[in-house]
């Protein structure tokens, strides 16, 4: 049945199908999906519409796919991933879309509008993220033995870190340098809070702020990729997460040394 459906497709439908499947896969990767999920989703979408042969290769920054349909032959397309947003809210909708496509098999051209609708979704607002930075910083400060005053200090610094990070993103600063600058600013502020007797230990304040900057999802996905057999992707993500962690530690150390 799938083969017959593939034969009836118009000349450009296979290209269109692959383009939309790649759009979905690329958005999933951008928003925090692991490599195996991206490859599996693209394969299932193409297979649902009758593609006979599907070869998907993905690493964190590139997706390359070749499919075969009887009426069009081999079709190859790729996507370059330039930045990541890690929006799990949007990722859930993308997962649902890929499942619905495989189950319902809607008209291929209608998929474009579903993708556009998901792209228009707003994840966590500025206010929610702003509050989240402060609450996470305060919670980890208390978790690691900080006092209430130190937790309040970490919360205020967390608010300020989010503001700095927002400005640096608008300036399109390199993410390693951005993490280093934010950590440095947090280190300086932690020392200043202690000098003004708001807390006794800059280390207790800083530990909460550091946890906000640690790339936890990237580290988790790196191990998921390694365990699922995607060795290259796993090592790329793990190396990137280590370098980001070093940038955070370096920034925090420089910030404290300044004062």
ZANU-330140 format. One record per residue (C-alpha): y, z, x; residue number from 1. Coordinates in steps of 0.25 Angstrom, whole numbers, plus 5000, padded with zeros to 4 digits. Example, Ala and Ser with C-alpha at 12.3 -4.5 7.8 and 13.67 -1.06 7.14 Angstrom:
<y = 4982	z = 5031	x = 5049	n = 1>
<y = 4996	z = 5029	x = 5055	n = 2>
end
This chain:
<y = 5000	z = 5000	x = 5000	n = 1>
<y = 5010	z = 5004	x = 5011	n = 2>
<y = 5006	z = 4991	x = 5018	n = 3>
<y = 5009	z = 4982	x = 5006	n = 4>
<y = 5022	z = 4990	x = 5004	n = 5>
<y = 5026	z = 4987	x = 5018	n = 6>
<y = 5023	z = 4972	x = 5017	n = 7>
<y = 5032	z = 4971	x = 5005	n = 8>
<y = 5044	z = 4977	x = 5012	n = 9>
<y = 5056	z = 4967	x = 5015	n = 10>
<y = 5059	z = 4963	x = 5029	n = 11>
<y = 5069	z = 4974	x = 5032	n = 12>
<y = 5062	z = 4985	x = 5025	n = 13>
<y = 5054	z = 4990	x = 5037	n = 14>
<y = 5066	z = 4991	x = 5045	n = 15>
<y = 5074	z = 4998	x = 5034	n = 16>
<y = 5062	z = 5008	x = 5033	n = 17>
<y = 5061	z = 5011	x = 5047	n = 18>
<y = 5076	z = 5013	x = 5048	n = 19>
<y = 5076	z = 5023	x = 5037	n = 20>
<y = 5064	z = 5030	x = 5043	n = 21>
<y = 5071	z = 5031	x = 5056	n = 22>
<y = 5084	z = 5036	x = 5049	n = 23>
<y = 5076	z = 5047	x = 5043	n = 24>
<y = 5068	z = 5051	x = 5056	n = 25>
<y = 5081	z = 5051	x = 5064	n = 26>
<y = 5088	z = 5060	x = 5054	n = 27>
<y = 5076	z = 5069	x = 5055	n = 28>
<y = 5077	z = 5070	x = 5070	n = 29>
<y = 5092	z = 5072	x = 5070	n = 30>
<y = 5090	z = 5084	x = 5060	n = 31>
<y = 5079	z = 5091	x = 5068	n = 32>
<y = 5066	z = 5085	x = 5065	n = 33>
<y = 5055	z = 5085	x = 5075	n = 34>
<y = 5050	z = 5072	x = 5081	n = 35>
<y = 5036	z = 5072	x = 5074	n = 36>
<y = 5043	z = 5074	x = 5060	n = 37>
<y = 5052	z = 5062	x = 5063	n = 38>
<y = 5041	z = 5053	x = 5067	n = 39>
<y = 5032	z = 5057	x = 5056	n = 40>
<y = 5043	z = 5055	x = 5045	n = 41>
<y = 5047	z = 5041	x = 5050	n = 42>
<y = 5032	z = 5037	x = 5051	n = 43>
<y = 5029	z = 5042	x = 5037	n = 44>
<y = 5041	z = 5035	x = 5031	n = 45>
<y = 5038	z = 5021	x = 5038	n = 46>
<y = 5023	z = 5023	x = 5034	n = 47>
<y = 5027	z = 5026	x = 5019	n = 48>
<y = 5033	z = 5012	x = 5018	n = 49>
<y = 5021	z = 5005	x = 5024	n = 50>
<y = 5024	z = 5003	x = 5039	n = 51>
<y = 5011	z = 5001	x = 5046	n = 52>
<y = 5014	z = 5005	x = 5060	n = 53>
<y = 5024	z = 5016	x = 5063	n = 54>
<y = 5028	z = 5021	x = 5077	n = 55>
<y = 5038	z = 5032	x = 5078	n = 56>
<y = 5043	z = 5037	x = 5091	n = 57>
<y = 5054	z = 5048	x = 5091	n = 58>
<y = 5060	z = 5058	x = 5101	n = 59>
<y = 5073	z = 5067	x = 5098	n = 60>
<y = 5083	z = 5055	x = 5101	n = 61>
<y = 5075	z = 5043	x = 5097	n = 62>
<y = 5066	z = 5038	x = 5085	n = 63>
<y = 5059	z = 5025	x = 5087	n = 64>
<y = 5050	z = 5019	x = 5076	n = 65>
<y = 5042	z = 5006	x = 5075	n = 66>
<y = 5035	z = 5002	x = 5062	n = 67>
<y = 5027	z = 4990	x = 5057	n = 68>
<y = 5027	z = 4983	x = 5044	n = 69>
<y = 5019	z = 4971	x = 5041	n = 70>
<y = 5031	z = 4963	x = 5035	n = 71>
<y = 5041	z = 4967	x = 5047	n = 72>
<y = 5032	z = 4970	x = 5059	n = 73>
<y = 5037	z = 4981	x = 5069	n = 74>
<y = 5050	z = 4987	x = 5066	n = 75>
<y = 5056	z = 4997	x = 5077	n = 76>
<y = 5068	z = 5006	x = 5075	n = 77>
<y = 5074	z = 5018	x = 5082	n = 78>
<y = 5084	z = 5029	x = 5080	n = 79>
<y = 5092	z = 5036	x = 5091	n = 80>
<y = 5095	z = 5051	x = 5088	n = 81>
<y = 5108	z = 5055	x = 5095	n = 82>
<y = 5111	z = 5069	x = 5089	n = 83>
<y = 5104	z = 5080	x = 5081	n = 84>
<y = 5109	z = 5088	x = 5069	n = 85>
<y = 5097	z = 5097	x = 5066	n = 86>
<y = 5099	z = 5098	x = 5051	n = 87>
<y = 5086	z = 5103	x = 5045	n = 88>
<y = 5092	z = 5102	x = 5031	n = 89>
<y = 5093	z = 5087	x = 5032	n = 90>
<y = 5080	z = 5086	x = 5039	n = 91>
<y = 5073	z = 5092	x = 5027	n = 92>
<y = 5079	z = 5081	x = 5018	n = 93>
<y = 5075	z = 5070	x = 5028	n = 94>
<y = 5060	z = 5076	x = 5028	n = 95>
<y = 5060	z = 5075	x = 5013	n = 96>
<y = 5066	z = 5061	x = 5013	n = 97>
<y = 5055	z = 5056	x = 5022	n = 98>
<y = 5044	z = 5063	x = 5014	n = 99>
<y = 5050	z = 5057	x = 5001	n = 100>
<y = 5051	z = 5043	x = 5007	n = 101>
<y = 5036	z = 5044	x = 5011	n = 102>
<y = 5032	z = 5049	x = 4997	n = 103>
<y = 5041	z = 5040	x = 4988	n = 104>
<y = 5043	z = 5028	x = 4997	n = 105>
<y = 5057	z = 5025	x = 4991	n = 106>
<y = 5064	z = 5011	x = 4993	n = 107>
<y = 5067	z = 5011	x = 5008	n = 108>
<y = 5082	z = 5008	x = 5006	n = 109>
<y = 5084	z = 5021	x = 4998	n = 110>
<y = 5080	z = 5029	x = 5010	n = 111>
<y = 5093	z = 5026	x = 5016	n = 112>
<y = 5100	z = 5033	x = 5005	n = 113>
<y = 5091	z = 5045	x = 5007	n = 114>
<y = 5094	z = 5046	x = 5021	n = 115>
<y = 5109	z = 5045	x = 5019	n = 116>
<y = 5108	z = 5056	x = 5009	n = 117>
<y = 5101	z = 5065	x = 5019	n = 118>
<y = 5111	z = 5062	x = 5030	n = 119>
<y = 5123	z = 5066	x = 5020	n = 120>
<y = 5117	z = 5080	x = 5018	n = 121>
<y = 5125	z = 5091	x = 5025	n = 122>
<y = 5116	z = 5101	x = 5032	n = 123>
<y = 5122	z = 5115	x = 5035	n = 124>
<y = 5137	z = 5115	x = 5033	n = 125>
<y = 5147	z = 5119	x = 5044	n = 126>
<y = 5148	z = 5133	x = 5037	n = 127>
<y = 5133	z = 5136	x = 5036	n = 128>
<y = 5131	z = 5132	x = 5051	n = 129>
<y = 5143	z = 5140	x = 5055	n = 130>
<y = 5138	z = 5152	x = 5048	n = 131>
<y = 5124	z = 5149	x = 5053	n = 132>
<y = 5128	z = 5149	x = 5068	n = 133>
<y = 5135	z = 5163	x = 5066	n = 134>
<y = 5123	z = 5169	x = 5058	n = 135>
<y = 5113	z = 5164	x = 5068	n = 136>
<y = 5120	z = 5169	x = 5080	n = 137>
<y = 5122	z = 5183	x = 5074	n = 138>
<y = 5107	z = 5184	x = 5069	n = 139>
<y = 5102	z = 5180	x = 5083	n = 140>
<y = 5112	z = 5190	x = 5090	n = 141>
<y = 5106	z = 5201	x = 5081	n = 142>
<y = 5092	z = 5196	x = 5083	n = 143>
<y = 5093	z = 5198	x = 5098	n = 144>
<y = 5099	z = 5212	x = 5098	n = 145>
<y = 5114	z = 5210	x = 5096	n = 146>
<y = 5123	z = 5219	x = 5088	n = 147>
<y = 5130	z = 5216	x = 5075	n = 148>
<y = 5143	z = 5214	x = 5083	n = 149>
<y = 5136	z = 5204	x = 5092	n = 150>
<y = 5130	z = 5197	x = 5080	n = 151>
<y = 5144	z = 5196	x = 5074	n = 152>
<y = 5149	z = 5190	x = 5087	n = 153>
<y = 5138	z = 5180	x = 5088	n = 154>
<y = 5140	z = 5176	x = 5074	n = 155>
<y = 5155	z = 5173	x = 5076	n = 156>
<y = 5151	z = 5165	x = 5089	n = 157>
<y = 5141	z = 5158	x = 5081	n = 158>
<y = 5152	z = 5153	x = 5072	n = 159>
<y = 5160	z = 5149	x = 5083	n = 160>
<y = 5149	z = 5141	x = 5090	n = 161>
<y = 5147	z = 5133	x = 5078	n = 162>
<y = 5161	z = 5129	x = 5077	n = 163>
<y = 5160	z = 5125	x = 5092	n = 164>
<y = 5148	z = 5117	x = 5090	n = 165>
<y = 5154	z = 5110	x = 5078	n = 166>
<y = 5166	z = 5106	x = 5086	n = 167>
<y = 5157	z = 5101	x = 5098	n = 168>
<y = 5148	z = 5093	x = 5089	n = 169>
<y = 5161	z = 5086	x = 5084	n = 170>
<y = 5165	z = 5083	x = 5098	n = 171>
<y = 5150	z = 5077	x = 5100	n = 172>
<y = 5148	z = 5086	x = 5112	n = 173>
<y = 5134	z = 5085	x = 5119	n = 174>
<y = 5125	z = 5095	x = 5112	n = 175>
<y = 5121	z = 5102	x = 5126	n = 176>
<y = 5136	z = 5104	x = 5129	n = 177>
<y = 5139	z = 5108	x = 5115	n = 178>
<y = 5128	z = 5119	x = 5115	n = 179>
<y = 5133	z = 5124	x = 5129	n = 180>
<y = 5148	z = 5125	x = 5124	n = 181>
<y = 5144	z = 5132	x = 5111	n = 182>
<y = 5136	z = 5142	x = 5119	n = 183>
<y = 5147	z = 5144	x = 5130	n = 184>
<y = 5157	z = 5147	x = 5119	n = 185>
<y = 5147	z = 5157	x = 5112	n = 186>
<y = 5145	z = 5164	x = 5126	n = 187>
<y = 5160	z = 5165	x = 5128	n = 188>
<y = 5162	z = 5171	x = 5114	n = 189>
<y = 5150	z = 5181	x = 5115	n = 190>
<y = 5157	z = 5187	x = 5128	n = 191>
<y = 5170	z = 5187	x = 5121	n = 192>
<y = 5164	z = 5195	x = 5109	n = 193>
<y = 5158	z = 5205	x = 5118	n = 194>
<y = 5172	z = 5207	x = 5126	n = 195>
<y = 5178	z = 5210	x = 5113	n = 196>
<y = 5167	z = 5220	x = 5110	n = 197>
<y = 5161	z = 5212	x = 5099	n = 198>
<y = 5147	z = 5215	x = 5103	n = 199>
<y = 5141	z = 5220	x = 5116	n = 200>
<y = 5133	z = 5209	x = 5122	n = 201>
<y = 5137	z = 5194	x = 5123	n = 202>
<y = 5122	z = 5191	x = 5125	n = 203>
<y = 5119	z = 5196	x = 5111	n = 204>
<y = 5130	z = 5188	x = 5105	n = 205>
<y = 5126	z = 5175	x = 5113	n = 206>
<y = 5111	z = 5176	x = 5110	n = 207>
<y = 5114	z = 5173	x = 5095	n = 208>
<y = 5124	z = 5162	x = 5098	n = 209>
<y = 5114	z = 5155	x = 5108	n = 210>
<y = 5103	z = 5155	x = 5097	n = 211>
<y = 5112	z = 5146	x = 5088	n = 212>
<y = 5113	z = 5136	x = 5099	n = 213>
<y = 5098	z = 5136	x = 5104	n = 214>
<y = 5092	z = 5122	x = 5099	n = 215>
<y = 5080	z = 5129	x = 5091	n = 216>
<y = 5076	z = 5117	x = 5082	n = 217>
<y = 5076	z = 5108	x = 5094	n = 218>
<y = 5067	z = 5117	x = 5102	n = 219>
<y = 5058	z = 5119	x = 5090	n = 220>
<y = 5057	z = 5103	x = 5088	n = 221>
<y = 5054	z = 5101	x = 5102	n = 222>
<y = 5042	z = 5110	x = 5101	n = 223>
<y = 5038	z = 5103	x = 5088	n = 224>
<y = 5039	z = 5090	x = 5095	n = 225>
<y = 5030	z = 5094	x = 5107	n = 226>
<y = 5019	z = 5100	x = 5098	n = 227>
<y = 5019	z = 5088	x = 5089	n = 228>
<y = 5017	z = 5079	x = 5102	n = 229>
<y = 5031	z = 5073	x = 5103	n = 230>
<y = 5032	z = 5077	x = 5118	n = 231>
<y = 5044	z = 5069	x = 5122	n = 232>
<y = 5052	z = 5074	x = 5110	n = 233>
<y = 5048	z = 5088	x = 5112	n = 234>
<y = 5052	z = 5089	x = 5126	n = 235>
<y = 5065	z = 5081	x = 5123	n = 236>
<y = 5069	z = 5092	x = 5113	n = 237>
<y = 5064	z = 5103	x = 5121	n = 238>
<y = 5072	z = 5099	x = 5133	n = 239>
<y = 5085	z = 5097	x = 5124	n = 240>
<y = 5083	z = 5111	x = 5118	n = 241>
<y = 5082	z = 5117	x = 5132	n = 242>
<y = 5094	z = 5110	x = 5137	n = 243>
<y = 5102	z = 5114	x = 5124	n = 244>
<y = 5097	z = 5129	x = 5127	n = 245>
<y = 5102	z = 5128	x = 5141	n = 246>
<y = 5115	z = 5123	x = 5137	n = 247>
<y = 5117	z = 5134	x = 5127	n = 248>
<y = 5113	z = 5145	x = 5138	n = 249>
<y = 5122	z = 5138	x = 5148	n = 250>
<y = 5134	z = 5138	x = 5138	n = 251>
<y = 5132	z = 5153	x = 5135	n = 252>
<y = 5131	z = 5157	x = 5149	n = 253>
<y = 5144	z = 5149	x = 5153	n = 254>
<y = 5151	z = 5155	x = 5141	n = 255>
<y = 5148	z = 5169	x = 5145	n = 256>
<y = 5151	z = 5167	x = 5160	n = 257>
<y = 5165	z = 5162	x = 5156	n = 258>
<y = 5168	z = 5176	x = 5151	n = 259>
end
